Amino acid sequence: MTPHYGIAGGTAREISGSVEEAVAGERLAPGDPLPPVRALAESLGVSPGTVAAAYKELRRRGIVLTKGRGGTVVAPAPAVGSRRPPRVPEGLRDLAGGHADPAFLPDLVPPRRLSPGARSHRRAPRLPELEALSRAWFRRDGVPEEHVTFAHGALDCVARLLSVELRPGDTVAMEDPGYHHLLDLVPALGLRTAAVAVDDEGMRPEGLRAALRAGARAVVLSPRAQNPTGARLTPRRRDALLDVLTPAPEVLVVEDDHSADTAGGPLCSLVTAGAGGPARWAHVRTVSKHLGPDLRWTAMACDATTLARHDGRMLLTSGWVSHVLQETVAAVMADPATLGLVAAAGAAYRERREALLGALAALGLPARGVSGLNVWVPVQDESAVVNGLRSQGWWVAAGTRFRIASEPGVRITTAELRTDEAPRLAADLAAAAAGTPGPYGG
């Protein structure tokens, strides 16, 4: 065994298992380097080919990545079960989680009559009333609703789409910066990531064009409330992206409209362009941001081929989404009081987000957040800003887990930030970025 790394084994499977165990046990941390192939092979008394095969398997499973001359390192968020987000230190305001304000979430009451005895839900996996509500939900924003299905949350849905459409080694075009769980999911499926830069209008066309030229077979993007930057597609950007996608009709376009009802802006979608839209597409919506995070339910509108492939795989695995859950979602989606609460939440989130953007602008600090629950602030040193804000009582998210090749930043969730708190937070952030103590104290 190599004493410094704690890696053992005589076969590729044993070596990769040893590395995975070390990562799961946090003896190897994200970013830690692994030994060079030849050095580890000599230490373990195996051939370099054996070690190379072990490293290849670890890369395929999203546990490590190769940085060219930088060697092989543990991935920023390796796909092992023991890793969880850090706990918020006691006494700090949590502005890092990306969550909605609980004050705007409805009370959830399960149906009085639970799903009756033995019957095959596979024959009728979707409750008619919830399917009708879902079609109306999509129709409201111009999303084609001829083919609709359900899944257990957006990540579950996207994972199933990518696993049935692509093969290990295929490339997916992803937003950069982007939602960290999606960025982690792609390598965990054995797929490659092509980073596409994002500005306030969404994915940049030249970046998407480069990703397609590099062989990307799928594109995953958010049309609004993009996490972490709050980007929202505009008609001009939508048309430019469609121009890029037109020569590649075989590419699957997945839109993650995760905050549809509280995004703070209208939907401008690639899939609402009718005959000019992508041939292969899926528009995914969840209710966790406006109805509650425990409602692990997603509606998806898509083309006929995508529907068949998604539902065919789901039929062989979980089979259906719990009808008890579906009845609960249907009840709150149709409740007038809940609809009023959701509308109030959208207005409050916009006001809180814009209050922080205004306070930062007054101090000459650039920031992004035209929609959604978050504000993205570019900084030179993420750790210095995060630690500086922590000393003043704020807990924000370092941008490194959201980035592939983009510049550093921090993500601030404004959903629970009162408007009168925005100036103090902005001043504390400015002080932290400058490396000086904040004027307000903890």
ZATI-55531 format. One record per residue (C-alpha): x, y, z; residue in three letters. Coordinates in steps of 0.05 Angstrom, whole numbers, plus 32768, in hexadecimal, padded with zeros to 4 digits. Layout:
   xx   yy   zz residu
    X    Y    Z    ALA
...
! end
This chain:
   xx   yy   zz residu
 8000 8000 8000    MET
 8019 8046 7FF1    THR
 801C 8067 8036    PRO
 800E 80AF 801F    HIS
 7FD1 809F 7FF4    TYR
 7FB7 8060 8017    GLY
 7FAC 803E 7FD3    ILE
 7FB1 7FF2 7FD0    ALA
 7FA0 7FB9 7FA0    GLY
 7FBC 7F8A 7F6D    GLY
 7F87 7F91 7F37    THR
 7F67 7FCD 7F16    ALA
 7F26 7FBF 7F3B    ARG
 7F49 7FBB 7F7E    GLU
 7F70 7FFB 7F72    ILE
 7F33 8023 7F5C    SER
 7F0C 8007 7F97    GLY
 7F43 801C 7FC6    SER
 7F43 8063 7FAB    VAL
 7EF7 8067 7FAF    GLU
 7EFA 804F 7FF8    GLU
 7F2E 8084 8008    ALA
 7F03 80BB 7FE8    VAL
 7EC4 80A3 800C    ALA
 7EEA 80A2 804E    GLY
 7F05 80E8 8040    GLU
 7F4D 80D1 8043    ARG
 7F51 80ED 7FFD    LEU
 7F30 8130 7FF5    ALA
 7F17 8154 7FB7    PRO
 7F52 816F 7F90    GLY
 7F84 813F 7FB0    ASP
 7FB4 8122 7F7C    PRO
 7FBC 80D8 7F6F    LEU
 8000 80BB 7F62    PRO
 8019 80B9 7F1A    PRO
 8008 8078 7EF8    VAL
 804F 805D 7EF5    ARG
 805F 8071 7F3C    ALA
 8021 804F 7F58    LEU
 802D 8011 7F2D    ALA
 8074 800B 7F47    GLU
 805D 8014 7F8F    SER
 8026 7FDF 7F89    LEU
 804F 7FAF 7F5F    GLY
 801E 7FAF 7F25    VAL
 8023 7FC4 7EDC    SER
 8016 800D 7EC7    PRO
 7FDD 7FF3 7E9C    GLY
 7FBA 7FD8 7EDB    THR
 7FBE 801C 7EFD    VAL
 7FA9 8040 7EBD    ALA
 7F6B 8013 7EB9    ALA
 7F5A 8022 7F02    ALA
 7F60 806D 7EF5    TYR
 7F35 8067 7EB7    LYS
 7EFE 8046 7EDF    GLU
 7F02 807B 7F15    LEU
 7EFC 80B2 7EE0    ARG
 7EC1 808E 7EC0    ARG
 7E9D 808D 7F03    ARG
 7EAA 80D7 7F12    GLY
 7ED9 80CB 7F4D    ILE
 7F18 80E8 7F2F    VAL
 7F29 8113 7EF4    LEU
 7F69 811E 7ECB    THR
 7F86 8164 7EC4    LYS
 7FB8 8158 7E8D    GLY
 7FFD 8168 7EA8    ARG
 7FDC 8173 7EEB    GLY
 7FD2 8128 7EF1    GLY
 7F97 8103 7F0F    THR
 7F72 8122 7F49    VAL
 7F34 8114 7F73    VAL
 7EF8 8135 7F53    ALA
 7EDB 8175 7F74    PRO
 7E9C 814E 7F87    ALA
 7EAD 8104 7F7F    PRO
 7E74 80D4 7F74    ALA
 7E78 80AF 7FB6    VAL
 7E3E 80A9 7FE7    GLY
 7E5E 80C6 8025    SER
 7E69 810C 800B    ARG
 7E35 813F 8020    ARG
 7E32 818B 801E    PRO
 7E54 81AC 805A    PRO
 7E29 81BF 8095    ARG
 7E1A 8208 80A0    VAL
 7E43 821F 80DD    PRO
 7E18 8231 8118    GLU
 7E04 8279 811D    GLY
 7E0D 828B 80D3    LEU
 7DD9 82A3 80A2    ARG
 7DD3 826D 806D    ASP
 7DD5 828D 8029    LEU
 7DF8 8251 8007    ALA
 7DC2 821D 7FFF    GLY
 7D9B 8234 7FC2    GLY
 7D5A 8226 7FE7    HIS
 7D17 824A 7FE5    ALA
 7CFD 8272 8020    ASP
 7CD3 8241 804B    PRO
 7CA2 8279 805A    ALA
 7C8A 8274 8012    PHE
 7C82 8228 8010    LEU
 7C3C 820B 8019    PRO
 7C29 81D9 804F    ASP
 7C29 8194 8030    LEU
 7BF1 8165 8043    VAL
 7BF4 811D 8028    PRO
 7BB5 8101 8009    PRO
 7B84 80E3 803B    ARG
 7B7F 80A1 8016    ARG
 7BC1 8081 8006    LEU
 7BCB 805B 7FC6    SER
 7B9F 801D 7FCA    PRO
 7BB9 7FD5 7FCD    GLY
 7BDA 7FAD 7F96    ALA
 7BD3 7FCA 7F51    ARG
 7C04 7FD7 7F19    SER
 7C17 8020 7F17    HIS
 7C44 8010 7EDC    ARG
 7C05 800C 7EB1    ARG
 7BF0 8052 7EC4    ALA
 7C2D 8074 7EE3    PRO
 7C12 80BC 7EE0    ARG
 7BD4 80D5 7F04    LEU
 7BA6 80F4 7ECF    PRO
 7B99 8132 7EFA    GLU
 7BE3 8141 7F04    LEU
 7BF2 8133 7EBB    GLU
 7BBD 8166 7EA7    ALA
 7BDA 8199 7ED7    LEU
 7C20 818D 7EBB    SER
 7C09 8196 7E73    ARG
 7BE8 81D8 7E87    ALA
 7C28 81ED 7EAB    TRP
 7C51 81E3 7E6C    PHE
 7C1C 8200 7E3F    ARG
 7C1B 8240 7E68    ARG
 7C62 824F 7E51    ASP
 7C5D 8235 7E0A    GLY
 7C81 81F3 7E16    VAL
 7C66 81BC 7DE9    PRO
 7C3E 818C 7E16    GLU
 7C2C 8154 7DE8    GLU
 7C5C 8124 7E0A    HIS
 7C61 812A 7E56    VAL
 7C7D 80FC 7E8B    THR
 7C93 80FD 7ED5    PHE
 7CD4 80EE 7EFB    ALA
 7CF1 80F1 7F41    HIS
 7D11 8135 7F3F    GLY
 7D39 815A 7F0A    ALA
 7D7B 8136 7F15    LEU
 7D59 80F2 7F12    ASP
 7D39 8107 7ED0    CYS
 7D78 8123 7EB1    VAL
 7DA1 80E7 7EC7    ALA
 7D6F 80B8 7EA6    ARG
 7D6E 80E1 7E66    LEU
 7DB9 80E2 7E60    LEU
 7DC2 8099 7E71    SER
 7D91 8082 7E3B    VAL
 7DAA 80B2 7E06    GLU
 7DF6 80B0 7E10    LEU
 7E2D 807E 7E1C    ARG
 7E69 8083 7E4A    PRO
 7E9C 80B2 7E2C    GLY
 7E68 80DD 7E08    ASP
 7E69 8128 7E13    THR
 7E34 8155 7E32    VAL
 7E35 81A1 7E29    ALA
 7E2A 81C1 7E6D    MET
 7E24 8208 7E88    GLU
 7E62 8225 7EA8    ASP
 7E58 823A 7EDF    PRO
 7E1F 820A 7EE9    GLY
 7DF7 81E2 7F1C    TYR
 7E2A 81BA 7F42    HIS
 7E00 817B 7F49    HIS
 7DF7 8178 7EFD    LEU
 7E41 8184 7EF3    LEU
 7E4F 814A 7F23    ASP
 7E1A 811D 7F03    LEU
 7E37 811D 7EBD    VAL
 7E7B 80FE 7ECF    PRO
 7E58 80CF 7F00    ALA
 7E33 80B3 7EC3    LEU
 7E75 80A8 7E9F    GLY
 7E6A 80E3 7E71    LEU
 7E98 811D 7E5E    ARG
 7E88 8167 7E6B    THR
 7E90 819E 7E38    ALA
 7E8E 81E1 7E5D    ALA
 7E65 8218 7E3C    VAL
 7E6C 825E 7E59    ALA
 7E2D 8281 7E73    VAL
 7E1D 82CB 7E75    ASP
 7DDD 82EE 7E8B    ASP
 7DB9 82D6 7E4C    GLU
 7DCC 828D 7E57    GLY
 7DFA 825E 7E31    MET
 7E29 8282 7E01    ARG
 7E1F 826B 7DB9    PRO
 7E69 8267 7DA8    GLU
 7E75 823A 7DE3    GLY
 7E3C 820C 7DCF    LEU
 7E56 820A 7D88    ARG
 7E9B 81F5 7DA2    ALA
 7E7B 81BF 7DCD    ALA
 7E55 81A2 7D92    LEU
 7E93 81A2 7D67    ARG
 7EB5 817B 7DA0    ALA
 7E7F 8146 7D99    GLY
 7E4B 8159 7DCE    ALA
 7E0E 812D 7DC6    ARG
 7DE3 8150 7DFA    ALA
 7DDA 8196 7E16    VAL
 7DC0 81A5 7E5C    VAL
 7DAD 81ED 7E6C    LEU
 7D7E 8218 7E95    SER
 7D51 8249 7E70    PRO
 7D49 8275 7EAE    ARG
 7D5E 8279 7EF7    ALA
 7DA0 8259 7EE2    GLN
 7DC6 823E 7F1D    ASN
 7DF3 825F 7F34    PRO
 7DF2 829E 7F09    THR
 7DA7 82AC 7F01    GLY
 7DAE 82B0 7EB5    ALA
 7D6E 82B2 7E8B    ARG
 7D6A 82A3 7E41    LEU
 7D54 82DE 7E15    THR
 7D33 82D8 7DD1    PRO
 7D74 82EF 7DB0    ARG
 7D9D 82BA 7DD4    ARG
 7D6A 8284 7DC8    ARG
 7D6C 8291 7D7D    ASP
 7DB8 8291 7D7D    ALA
 7DBA 824E 7DA1    LEU
 7D87 8230 7D72    LEU
 7DB2 8245 7D37    ASP
 7DEC 821E 7D56    VAL
 7DC0 81E1 7D64    LEU
 7D9D 81DD 7D20    THR
 7DD5 81B8 7CFD    PRO
 7DD5 8184 7D35    ALA
 7D8E 8168 7D3A    PRO
 7DA6 8129 7D5C    GLU
 7DBD 814F 7D9A    VAL
 7D8F 8149 7DD6    LEU
 7D7F 818D 7DF6    VAL
 7D6A 8189 7E3F    VAL
 7D4D 81C8 7E60    GLU
 7D4D 81C9 7EAC    ASP
 7D16 81FB 7EBE    ASP
 7D1E 81EC 7F08    HIS
 7D01 822D 7F22    SER
 7CCA 8239 7EF0    ALA
 7C97 825A 7F1E    ASP
 7CC7 8285 7F47    THR
 7CFD 8295 7F14    ALA
 7CEA 82DE 7F10    GLY
 7CE6 82E1 7EC5    GLY
 7CC1 82C4 7E89    PRO
 7CD6 8284 7E67    LEU
 7CFE 828B 7E27    CYS
 7D09 8243 7E12    SER
 7D2C 8220 7DDA    LEU
 7CF2 81EF 7DD5    VAL
 7CBC 8223 7DCB    THR
 7CD5 8235 7D86    ALA
 7CA6 8203 7D64    GLY
 7CC3 81E5 7D24    ALA
 7D02 820D 7D2E    GLY
 7D12 81ED 7D71    GLY
 7D3D 81B0 7D7F    PRO
 7D26 816C 7D65    ALA
 7D3C 8148 7DA4    ARG
 7D2A 816D 7DE4    TRP
 7D11 8169 7E2B    ALA
 7CF7 81A2 7E57    HIS
 7CFB 818E 7EA1    VAL
 7CD6 81B1 7EDA    ARG
 7CD5 81A5 7F25    THR
 7CAC 81C1 7F5E    VAL
 7CE1 81BF 7F95    SER
 7CEF 820A 7F92    LYS
 7CA7 8221 7F98    HIS
 7C80 81E7 7FB8    LEU
 7CB5 81C6 7FE4    GLY
 7CF7 81A0 7FDF    PRO
 7CD9 815F 7FF8    ASP
 7CAB 815A 7FBB    LEU
 7CDC 8131 7F91    ARG
 7CB2 8136 7F52    TRP
 7CC2 814F 7F0D    THR
 7C99 815A 7ECE    ALA
 7CBA 8153 7E8B    MET
 7CA1 8168 7E46    ALA
 7CC9 814B 7E0C    CYS
 7CC8 812E 7DC6    ASP
 7CAA 80E9 7DB9    ALA
 7CED 80C5 7DB4    THR
 7D07 80E2 7DF5    THR
 7CC6 80D0 7E18    LEU
 7CCA 8087 7E01    ALA
 7D13 8080 7E16    ARG
 7D09 80A1 7E5A    HIS
 7CCA 807C 7E6C    ASP
 7CE6 803A 7E52    GLY
 7D21 803F 7E82    ARG
 7CF6 8056 7EBB    MET
 7CC7 801B 7EB1    LEU
 7D02 7FED 7EBD    LEU
 7D1A 8011 7EFC    THR
 7CED 8038 7F2C    SER
 7CB1 802E 7EFE    GLY
 7C89 806B 7F13    TRP
 7C87 80A7 7F41    VAL
 7C60 8099 7F82    SER
 7C17 80A7 7F77    HIS
 7C13 80C1 7FBF    VAL
 7C46 80F5 7FAC    LEU
 7C22 8104 7F6B    GLN
 7BE0 810F 7F90    GLU
 7C03 813F 7FC1    THR
 7C23 8167 7F88    VAL
 7BE1 816A 7F62    ALA
 7BBD 8185 7FA0    ALA
 7BEE 81BE 7FAC    VAL
 7BF6 81D0 7F63    MET
 7BAA 81DB 7F5D    ALA
 7BA3 81FF 7FA0    ASP
 7B92 824A 7F97    PRO
 7BB4 825D 7FD9    ALA
 7BF4 823A 7FC3    THR
 7BF3 825F 7F80    LEU
 7BEF 82A1 7FA6    GLY
 7C29 828C 7FD2    LEU
 7C53 827A 7F96    VAL
 7C45 82BE 7F75    ALA
 7C59 82E2 7FB5    ALA
 7C99 82B9 7FB9    ALA
 7CAC 82CC 7F72    GLY
 7CA3 8316 7F81    ALA
 7CCA 8312 7FC2    ALA
 7D04 82EB 7FA3    TYR
 7D0A 8320 7F6C    ARG
 7D0A 8358 7F9F    GLU
 7D3E 8337 7FCC    ARG
 7D6B 8324 7F91    ARG
 7D69 836A 7F74    GLU
 7D76 838A 7FB8    ALA
 7DB8 8365 7FBD    LEU
 7DCA 8374 7F75    LEU
 7DBD 83BD 7F81    GLY
 7DE5 83BF 7FC1    ALA
 7E20 839D 7F9F    LEU
 7E1C 83CC 7F63    ALA
 7E1D 8409 7F92    ALA
 7E60 83F0 7FAB    LEU
 7E7B 83E4 7F65    GLY
 7E77 8399 7F6A    LEU
 7E5F 8374 7F2B    PRO
 7E2D 833C 7F37    ALA
 7DFD 8312 7F0F    ARG
 7DB6 82FC 7F1D    GLY
 7D80 830F 7EEB    VAL
 7D52 82D8 7F03    SER
 7D4C 82A1 7F37    GLY
 7D60 829A 7F80    LEU
 7DAB 82A8 7F7C    ASN
 7DDD 82DF 7F6F    VAL
 7E22 82CF 7F52    TRP
 7E5A 82FD 7F65    VAL
 7E9D 82F8 7F41    PRO
 7ED8 82FB 7F71    VAL
 7F23 82F0 7F6C    GLN
 7F2A 82C4 7FA9    ASP
 7EEE 8299 7FBB    GLU
 7F0A 827F 7FFD    SER
 7F1B 82C5 8015    ALA
 7ED5 82DE 8007    VAL
 7EB2 82A1 8025    VAL
 7EDC 82A4 8064    ASN
 7ED7 82EF 8069    GLY
 7E8B 82EC 8065    LEU
 7E8B 82B3 8097    ARG
 7EAE 82DF 80C9    SER
 7E75 8311 80C0    GLN
 7E3F 82DD 80CB    GLY
 7E2E 82CA 8082    TRP
 7E34 8286 8063    TRP
 7E39 8287 8016    VAL
 7E4E 8253 7FE3    ALA
 7E93 8254 7FC4    ALA
 7E8D 8252 7F78    GLY
 7EC0 821A 7F6D    THR
 7E8C 81E3 7F6F    ARG
 7E63 8206 7F39    PHE
 7E9D 8213 7F09    ARG
 7EC2 81EC 7ED3    ILE
 7EED 8220 7EB1    ALA
 7ECA 8261 7EC2    SER
 7EE5 8298 7EF0    GLU
 7EDE 8295 7F3C    PRO
 7EA1 82AE 7F60    GLY
 7E72 82A3 7F9A    VAL
 7E28 8291 7F98    ARG
 7DF9 82B4 7FC8    ILE
 7DB2 829A 7FD1    THR
 7D86 82D6 7FDB    THR
 7D43 82B2 7FE6    ALA
 7D44 82C0 8032    GLU
 7D6E 82FF 8031    LEU
 7D46 833A 804A    ARG
 7D4C 8379 801F    THR
 7D64 83A1 805B    ASP
 7D9E 836F 8064    GLU
 7DB8 8379 801D    ALA
 7DE3 83B7 802A    PRO
 7E07 8396 8065    ARG
 7E14 8356 803E    LEU
 7E2E 837E 8003    ALA
 7E5C 83A6 8030    ALA
 7E76 8368 8052    ASP
 7E83 8347 800F    LEU
 7EA8 8384 7FF5    ALA
 7ED4 8383 8033    ALA
 7EE1 8339 802D    ALA
 7EF3 8340 7FE3    ALA
 7F23 8379 7FF5    ALA
 7F41 8351 802E    GLY
 7F2C 8382 8064    THR
 7EFF 837A 80A1    PRO
 7EB5 8388 8095    GLY
 7E98 83C9 80B2    PRO
 7E5D 83A7 80D3    TYR
 7E7C 8370 80FC    GLY
 7E5D 832C 8109    GLY
! end
